[in-house]
Amino acid sequence: MGNRLTLKIVFAGFENHSCLLRKIHTEVQLKNYGKFLEDYTSQLKGIEEALDDSIGDVWDFTLDPIALKLLPYEQSSLLELIKTENKVLNKVITVYAALCSEVKKLKHEAETKFYNGLLYYGEGVSDSSVVEGECQVQMGRFVSFLQELSCFVTRCFEVVVNVVHQLAALYNSNKGATRIIESTGVHFQTVYEHLGELLVVLITLDEIMENHATLRDHWKMYKRLLKSVHHNPSKFGVPEEKLKPFEKLLLKLEGQLLDSMIFQACVEQRFDNPGEGVSVSKNSAFAEEFAHNIRTIFANVESKLGEPAEIEQRDKYTGVCGLFVLHFHIFRTVDKKLYKSLLDVYKKVPAVTLTANIIWFPDTFLINKVPAAAKLLDKKSVQTIRTSRDVFLQQKAQTLTKDVQSYYVFVTSWMMKMEAILSKEQRADKLSDDLSNRCNVFVQGILYAYSISIIIKTSMNMHMSMQRPMTKTSVKALCRLVELLKAIEHTFYRRSLVVADSVSHITQQLQSQALSSISTAKKRVISDKKYSEQRLDVLSALVLAENTLNGPSTRERRLVVSLALSVGTQMKTFKDEELLPLQLVLKKLDLIGELQERVKVHSDCSFLYWHRAIFPIYLDDVYDNAVDAARMHYMFSALRDSVPTMLYAKHMESCEQLLDSYDKEIMEVFTEHLLDKLCKEIEKDLRLSVHTHLKLDDRNPFKVGMKDLTHFFSLKPIRFFNRFIDIKAYVTHYLDKTFYNLTTVALHDWATYSEMRNLATQRYGLLMTEAHLPSQTLEQGLDVLEIMRNIHVFVSRYLYNLNNQIFIEKTSNNKHLNTINIRHIANSIRTHGTGIMNTTVNFTYQFLRKKFYIFSQFMYDEHIKSRLIKDIRFFRETKDQSDQKYPFERAEKFNRGIRKLGITPDGQSYLDQFRQLISQIGNAMGYVRMIRSGGLHCCSSAIRFVPDLEDIVNFEELVKEEGLSEETQRAASLLDCVLSDLTSNSAEGTEYFKMLVGVFAQEFRSVKNMHLRNFYMIVPPLTVNFVEHSISCKEKLNKKNKNGAAFTDDGFAMGVAYILKLLDQYQEFDSLHWFQAVREKYMKEMKAVVKEQNVQATNQDEKLLQTMNLTQKRLDVYLQEFELLYFSLSSARIFFRADKTAAEETQEKKDREDGGKADVSSSQPAVSSVK
């Protein structure tokens, strides 16, 4: 018992444990699942947001990942559909239905494949880039396509003959022939309409060939090439036996297709075939039936032409004209009244667009193809028809703007109806009315699309065909209509889900109405007890129509219903008031059953490819009226329509080449006429706004108007080919690029461009990118780089001030002089980096080398050298008598003596030029000093955020301790390097003066430059020259003409101090006691003047007193100027350690080195003892 209890407890424990584990696992899984859902939701949200930003207002249908195709597909064959007890009727209906289906297939093939293949031939190759032989290569690729077209045309001929035979067999006037069914009241109008459609295909092919000059030209060139091949087949690698058949084939193709005689050949075929027992041309019953159907179809078409409810009547009219010509060629009779009626249609419809840019003039066609009837027309009526075209175009040009306005109202109100009716909840009790309303609105949309499409195509193609210029107003109006057309298509597309749902219900409702009408007629037939074969046929036909309507509304079923009712409506089965509504219901069923396809066909703007010359005008209009810029989406959607048709182009290696060419062309036009203009305008606006203080031009919006371009930036990206055109992004990129490039060129303009960036964001909502270029201050001054590159110009044009460390421009054309100080230099160094300092010193060194060469030449000159040696000897001999002071008179004499050697055109002596040379050398040294000060200033401002320069932590070590990533370690290491560089630079800076002394001193002091040793003796005359120059410059400051005025030129003092240091002649110069001699001389003269003044004061000689005062003033000025020079020279000498001679400096250096060695040797025993 105890054991059991133990076991129970153990198992209970296990169960509890497993439950707990299960619970934990469940929670983990739930948590994972929750996390997965969160991630998935965020991903979906991200995709949604990404799409939301990039999808335009108008989407490219071809890119739909999922699309609804409303067109029902018939899975039953015609034999299965057409099943009644009446076997003969079955056969008749089946034959006609099969032929009509065949016509539809041929028509579809022609419209998609052959029309486009022919139309696009020669496109996509610019005239400038055509290489020799390209035309023949294109035609070579195209021959196989022409061969396919030839087979297609042959097939069309066979079908036309077969349809005529099948109809002739039914309506046979031969009394001996067996009647298939009673055909007295039966009119298979549908079959004639289909036959007309097939004839229109042949007419269209003829018109394309007729209008295709490029194709014909290339064909001729190709034939010429073949003749060359024929003369020398081996050269082209073509077997001769293959050449003959190929040439025959080409002749056949030319005769069949290229001579524009396809339709003519078709109607001139031999329709009578006695072998098959079918009589056509002698069949009067068939002739009458044929003519009756032409008249009936024409009556239906003519009443609707040009009316608001017109839909595809123009195409049927072309078919009627084709049938009329066929009737004439078979039976050789002309119904003159009908011929006149057909011609008179020109008043309503001057031309019909067959496809794309191919326009067909019915009058020309009828006159050429029915010459027997054309003879009846006088020249005047033919001329009237011709002039009516021009009249039509003129009237259209005048009414176009009104048409656009009215259609604008119609279409927008229709769109509102669509939105209202489709977003409204359906009520069960009002379902029938609701569906009828929806059906009417859908049909109205198709009618508007058809009408607008007709206006655009007819206007554009007639202008093109007749080569009449179109006004800009007309172009703009037509473009507006194109937009409306695409707006209709996109309304259907946008509401495609609700439309799809409605279409099936509307179809059922219409089928139900048709069935009830047929059912009433059927009852009427059944109630009549008189039996006849004709009545049986009618009943069978009505049953067939009923059965066929009970199913999806496919094209085949609607065709069978139409054919069945052709039989079923004879013998007054339907009352007139019943028949019209039934025909209307079936017409609606046709439209609703193919709603999507109809909308697509009538809204198709692929013809715009041939009229793309209007695109630039359209873009200019959009740019001028930016308010409704969003309409561009519709235009691009229209331009995209030609892409699917281009895929059938066969003359290039790949249709991609044609697409790329089109894409490139449209984008170039778009860029030139909108994007670039927009970029330039926005940039101009930003510039003028930022520079309003300059008052550049009148920007008063009340005077010059105001264009709000922000509308372009609220546009969603436009889809075109494989790209989204984002206008906002394009302009932003342009401005970013422009501002960046211009800031790079002139860094001091960074503030202006920053302001423009901010303004672009505020005014236009553009998200600009920061340039991240090293910015400069507004008082940047001359840039270090500029000075460095032009140092020779700088030192001659600027004057140095030693105490303030500032350079001042000598002269300027402006009313102000530029200055350069340490802060400017520091800003420049911050911009370009400290590396520029060493480069500047290198440039200065190169400059000094050149200047010292001139300096050496001057000192070597015999006139100078001899005078200096003479002066040195004189001083040595007389120094004891002159109290060790160099006499002032001697220096003055030297200064005057040099003038005798000659002067320059601007009145300067050689000594003046030598003084300028020394000033320039001094300026260069002053510049080097300023560079060093600027570097220290820059480093100290950069390091001001480091708390303690003595104790800087090592970031790399800290990062390694924390075990952070390698990238972080590398970043920390770089930070350490930067900090150590800054501390070392801010602490001492480089002693550039020492370097520039060291680099030249040895050469200056060498034996071969002994002539330079005389320099100290030329300093006194130089100082005299300098003081005279300086006083004249200062005096000019108070004069009106300030040319040559200056108040400082410490470059001279710097230059003298530097050269004396290089020559190690401070002691020699000091031995002259020059400045003491000057002071003594002036003091002595001043005492003499004071004494003289006291004498004259007693004599009261006013004039003499004035002269004395002026003399005293002049002596004061000279003494003061010499004193200033002395102070400047003394200051400058401090930079070059004037207290020590070269020998003393060398000794000091030696002592320092010996001391270093002693320290090392004394530390060595300590190291060994540690060991």
Buried (B, 14 or more C-beta within 10 A) or exposed (E): EEEEEEEEEEEEEEEEEEEEEEEEEEEEEEEEEEEEEEEEEEEEEEEEEEEEEEBBBBBBBEEEEEEEEBEBEBEBEBEEBBBBEBEBBBEBBBBBBBBBBBBBEBBEBBBBBBBBBBBBBBBBBEEEEEEEEEBBBBBBBBBEBBBBBBEBBEBBBEBBBBBBBBBBBBBBBEEEEEEBBBBEBBBBBBBBBBBBBBBBBBBBBBBBBBBBEBBBEBBEBBBEBBEEBBEEBEEEEBEEEEBEEEBEBBEEBBEBBBBBBBBBBBBEBEBBEEEEEBBBBEBEBBBEBBBBBBBBBBEBBBEBBBEEEBBBBBBBBBBBBBBBBBBBBBBEEBBEEBBEBBBEBBEBBBBBBBBBBBBBBBBEBBBEBBEEBBEEBEEEEBEBBBEBBEEBBEEBBEEBBEBBEEBBEBBEEBBEBBBEBBEEEEEEEEEEEBBBBBBBBBBBBBBBBBBBBBBBBBBBBBBBBBEEEBEEEBBBBBBBBBBBBBBBBBBBBBBBEBBBBBBBBBBEBBBEBBBEBBEBBBEBBEEEEEEEEBBBBBBBBBBBBBBBBEEBBBBBBBBBBBBBBBBBBBBEBBEEEBBEEBBEBBEBBBBBBBBBEBBBBBBBBBBBBBBBEBBBBBBBBBBEEBEEBBBBBBBBBBBBBBBBBBEBBBBBEEBBBBBEBBBEBBBEBBBEBBBBBBBEBBBEBBBEBBEEEEEEEEEEEEEEEEBEBBBBBEBBBBBBBEEBBBBBBBBBBBBBEBBBEBBEEEBBBBBBBBBBBEBBEEBBEBEBEEBEBEBBBEEBBBBBBEBBEEBBEBBEBBBBBBEEBBBBBBEEEEEEBBBBBBBBBBBBBBBBEBEBBBEBBEBBBEBBEEBBEBBBEBBBBEEBBEBBEEBBEBBEEEBEEBEEBBBBEBBBBBBEBBBEEEBEEEEBBBBBBBBBBBBBBBBBBBBBBBBBBBBBBBBBBBBEEEEEEEEBEBBBEEBBEEEEEEEBBEBBBEBBEEBEBBBEBBEEBBEBBEBBBEEBBEBBBEEEBEBBBBBBBBBBBBBBBBBBBBBEBBEBEEEEEEEEBBEBBBBBBBBBBBBBBBBBBBEBBBBBBBBBBBBBBBEEBBEEBEEBBEEBEEEEEEEBBEBBEEBBEEBEBBBEBBBBBBBBBEBBBEBBBBEBBBEEBEEEEEEEEEEEEEEEEEEEEEEEEEE
